[in-house]
Amino acid sequence: MSDKALVETIKTQLRKDSTQSKVFNLLSDQRWHCRECEGKKIASAQYAGGGGIQGLQRGTRSRPGLVIETEKRYCQTCGEIRLGDRWTGEIKSANSAANIPASLAEKVLKVYSYTDVIEQRQRADHELGIDHRFPMERWGESEPPHLTSMSEAEIHKKFQLLKKDASGNHNLLKSRSCERCIKTGRRGTPFGIRFWYRGSEDWPSQHQRGAEAEEGCVGCGWYNFETWRYALNQKLTESAHND
């Protein structure tokens, strides 16, 4: 399929006038586009998230995912070094999250008292993202539908809350870290802190994707930030007592 034909096919698979459609129209020329100058003109809150770039990258059950690069580059329009995005022209197998039923989403928010796990601040629901501990980059295929009757224990095992306000999107930081881990075999270092509560920096599992791969995530701060923080504090306390 030619580039032009692929672009037209993808356009027909996106809902007309949706944020994803507008973002794809921008990126379809396969050139770099500044998020500040161009992206925020489309949708300041959703451009990089599930309604925009992340959603395009994941794909759906009826549409493949797109290979989109993101990096800091000099923007000739604003004269600043800012995050930019470029569609490579490639597609990949869809890796999409099943929609979380509204009743379950509300329960998850209440279980965690509307508090993000990293900054430990209570926030409005629109400033929080319900994050799957086991990253979708490693699912291998689309996730099965969620049960609305999940217990609190099941919610704690599956989800954590990350912030997504104007000052930053921690879910996006996690996604970038998981993508690097898959490419390099080196696990994440949240905010540059080289600590793992189980294992080391090296990806410990022979399984890159699928249900078996989740064991390889255990020990990484992005997988369970609360457990990671507790273990790190314990290690610092022990080190202080030994000095």
C-alpha positions as CSV (number, residue, x, y, z in Angstrom):
1,M,0.0,0.0,0.0
2,S,1.4,3.4,-0.9
3,D,1.9,6.1,1.7
4,K,-1.0,8.1,0.3
5,A,-3.3,5.2,0.3
6,L,-2.3,4.3,3.8
7,V,-3.0,7.8,5.0
8,E,-6.4,7.8,3.4
9,T,-7.2,4.4,4.9
10,I,-6.3,5.5,8.4
11,K,-8.4,8.7,8.0
12,T,-11.4,6.6,7.3
13,Q,-10.8,4.6,10.4
14,L,-10.8,7.7,12.7
15,R,-14.0,9.5,13.8
16,K,-14.4,12.6,11.8
17,D,-13.5,15.9,13.7
18,S,-12.2,13.9,16.7
19,T,-9.0,14.9,18.4
20,Q,-7.3,11.8,17.1
21,S,-8.4,12.7,13.5
22,K,-7.0,16.2,13.9
23,V,-3.7,15.0,15.4
24,F,-3.3,12.4,12.5
25,N,-4.1,15.1,9.9
26,L,-1.2,17.1,11.4
27,L,1.3,14.2,11.6
28,S,0.3,12.5,8.3
29,D,3.0,14.4,6.4
30,Q,5.6,12.4,8.4
31,R,7.4,15.6,9.5
32,W,8.3,16.8,13.0
33,H,5.7,18.9,14.7
34,C,6.1,21.0,17.8
35,R,3.7,20.2,20.6
36,E,3.6,23.8,21.8
37,C,3.2,25.6,18.5
38,E,1.0,23.1,16.7
39,G,-0.2,20.4,19.0
40,K,-1.9,22.7,21.6
41,K,-3.7,24.5,18.9
42,I,-5.5,21.2,18.3
43,A,-6.2,20.1,21.8
44,S,-4.1,21.4,24.7
45,A,-5.3,18.7,27.2
46,Q,-5.6,15.7,24.9
47,Y,-3.0,16.1,22.2
48,A,-0.4,13.8,23.8
49,G,-2.8,11.5,25.7
50,G,-5.2,8.7,24.9
51,G,-7.4,11.1,22.9
52,G,-4.4,12.0,20.7
53,I,-0.9,10.6,20.2
54,Q,-1.0,7.8,22.7
55,G,-4.4,6.6,21.3
56,L,-3.0,6.6,17.8
57,Q,0.0,4.7,18.9
58,R,-2.1,2.0,20.7
59,G,-4.6,1.4,17.9
60,T,-7.9,-0.3,18.5
61,R,-9.6,-3.6,17.7
62,S,-10.4,-2.2,14.3
63,R,-7.4,0.0,13.5
64,P,-3.6,-0.7,13.8
65,G,-1.3,1.3,16.0
66,L,0.9,4.0,14.5
67,V,4.7,4.2,15.0
68,I,5.2,7.8,16.3
69,E,8.5,9.2,17.5
70,T,8.8,11.8,20.2
71,E,11.9,13.8,21.2
72,K,13.1,17.3,22.1
73,R,14.0,19.3,19.0
74,Y,14.6,22.9,18.0
75,C,11.4,24.5,16.7
76,Q,12.0,27.1,14.0
77,T,8.6,28.6,14.6
78,C,8.9,29.4,18.4
79,G,12.7,29.4,18.5
80,E,12.7,27.0,21.5
81,I,13.8,23.4,22.1
82,R,10.5,21.6,22.8
83,L,9.0,18.2,22.5
84,G,8.1,17.2,19.0
85,D,6.3,14.3,17.4
86,R,6.7,12.6,14.0
87,W,4.8,9.7,12.4
88,T,7.3,7.4,10.7
89,G,4.8,6.2,8.2
90,E,4.7,2.8,9.8
91,I,1.9,0.9,11.5
92,K,2.1,-1.9,14.1
93,S,-0.3,-4.4,15.7
94,A,-2.9,-2.7,17.9
95,N,-2.3,-2.8,21.6
96,S,-5.3,-1.1,23.0
97,A,-6.7,-0.8,26.5
98,A,-10.3,-2.0,27.0
99,N,-12.5,0.9,28.0
100,I,-12.8,0.9,31.8
101,P,-16.5,1.0,32.7
102,A,-17.5,4.3,34.3
103,S,-18.6,2.5,37.5
104,L,-15.3,0.7,37.8
105,A,-13.3,3.9,37.1
106,E,-15.3,5.7,39.9
107,K,-14.6,2.8,42.2
108,V,-10.8,2.9,41.5
109,L,-10.7,6.6,42.2
110,K,-12.5,6.2,45.5
111,V,-10.3,3.2,46.5
112,Y,-7.3,5.5,46.2
113,S,-9.1,8.6,47.6
114,Y,-8.4,10.5,44.4
115,T,-4.7,10.6,45.3
116,D,-1.9,10.2,42.8
117,V,0.7,7.7,43.9
118,I,3.8,9.7,43.1
119,E,3.2,13.2,44.6
120,Q,0.6,11.8,47.0
121,R,-1.8,14.7,46.4
122,Q,-5.6,14.5,46.2
123,R,-6.7,15.7,42.8
124,A,-9.8,16.3,40.8
125,D,-10.8,13.2,38.7
126,H,-9.8,14.9,35.4
127,E,-6.3,15.4,36.8
128,L,-5.8,11.7,37.4
129,G,-5.1,8.8,35.1
130,I,-6.0,5.2,36.0
131,D,-2.8,3.4,35.2
132,H,-2.4,-0.3,34.6
133,R,0.6,-1.5,36.6
134,F,1.4,-4.0,33.9
135,P,2.1,-1.8,30.9
136,M,0.1,-2.2,27.7
137,E,3.3,-2.2,25.8
138,R,3.9,-5.7,27.1
139,W,0.3,-7.1,26.9
140,G,0.9,-8.7,23.5
141,E,-2.7,-8.2,22.4
142,S,-5.7,-6.1,23.3
143,E,-6.8,-6.4,26.9
144,P,-10.0,-8.3,27.7
145,P,-13.0,-6.3,29.1
146,H,-12.8,-5.2,32.7
147,L,-15.2,-6.6,35.2
148,T,-17.2,-4.0,37.0
149,S,-17.3,-6.2,40.2
150,M,-13.5,-6.0,40.9
151,S,-12.7,-6.1,44.6
152,E,-10.5,-3.6,46.3
153,A,-7.7,-6.2,46.5
154,E,-8.0,-6.8,42.7
155,I,-8.0,-3.0,42.1
156,H,-4.8,-2.6,44.2
157,K,-3.2,-5.4,42.2
158,K,-4.1,-4.1,38.8
159,F,-4.2,-0.3,39.0
160,Q,-2.5,2.8,40.4
161,L,-3.3,6.5,40.0
162,L,-0.9,8.8,38.1
163,K,-1.3,12.6,37.6
164,K,-2.0,14.2,34.3
165,D,-2.3,17.9,34.9
166,A,-0.8,21.0,33.2
167,S,2.5,20.5,35.2
168,G,3.1,17.0,33.8
169,N,1.8,13.6,32.7
170,H,3.4,10.8,34.8
171,N,1.6,8.1,32.7
172,L,3.4,9.4,29.6
173,L,6.7,9.3,31.4
174,K,6.0,5.7,32.4
175,S,5.0,4.7,28.8
176,R,8.3,6.2,27.5
177,S,10.2,4.2,30.1
178,C,8.4,1.0,29.2
179,E,9.1,1.5,25.5
180,R,12.8,1.9,26.3
181,C,12.8,-1.2,28.5
182,I,11.4,-3.3,25.7
183,K,14.0,-2.0,23.2
184,T,17.1,-2.1,25.5
185,G,16.3,-4.8,28.1
186,R,17.1,-2.2,30.8
187,R,14.3,-1.5,33.3
188,G,13.1,2.0,34.3
189,T,14.7,4.5,36.7
190,P,11.8,6.8,37.8
191,F,13.1,10.4,37.8
192,G,16.7,9.1,37.3
193,I,16.7,7.0,40.6
194,R,18.6,3.8,39.9
195,F,16.8,1.5,42.4
196,W,14.7,-1.7,42.0
197,Y,13.0,-3.3,44.9
198,R,13.4,-6.7,43.3
199,G,16.1,-7.7,40.8
200,S,18.4,-5.3,39.0
201,E,18.3,-3.0,36.0
202,D,18.4,-6.0,33.6
203,W,15.0,-7.3,32.4
204,P,14.8,-10.6,34.3
205,S,12.2,-12.5,32.3
206,Q,12.6,-14.5,29.1
207,H,9.1,-13.3,28.1
208,Q,9.0,-9.9,26.5
209,R,5.2,-9.8,26.1
210,G,2.1,-11.6,27.3
211,A,0.9,-12.6,30.7
212,E,4.2,-14.2,31.7
213,A,6.0,-10.9,31.1
214,E,4.4,-9.2,34.1
215,E,6.9,-11.0,36.5
216,G,9.7,-9.1,34.8
217,C,8.1,-5.8,35.8
218,V,8.0,-6.5,39.5
219,G,10.7,-4.5,41.2
220,C,10.5,-1.5,38.9
221,G,9.2,1.8,40.4
222,W,6.9,2.4,37.5
223,Y,5.2,-0.9,38.0
224,N,4.4,-0.2,41.7
225,F,5.5,3.2,42.8
226,E,4.2,2.8,46.4
227,T,6.1,-0.4,47.0
228,W,9.2,1.0,45.3
229,R,9.1,4.1,47.5
230,Y,8.7,2.1,50.7
231,A,11.5,-0.2,49.8
232,L,13.8,2.7,48.9
233,N,13.0,4.4,52.2
234,Q,13.8,1.2,54.1
235,K,17.1,0.9,52.4
236,L,18.0,4.5,53.2
237,T,17.1,4.0,56.8
238,E,19.2,0.8,57.1
239,S,22.1,2.7,55.4
240,A,21.8,5.5,57.9
241,H,21.8,3.1,60.9
242,N,24.9,1.4,59.6
243,D,26.9,4.6,59.3
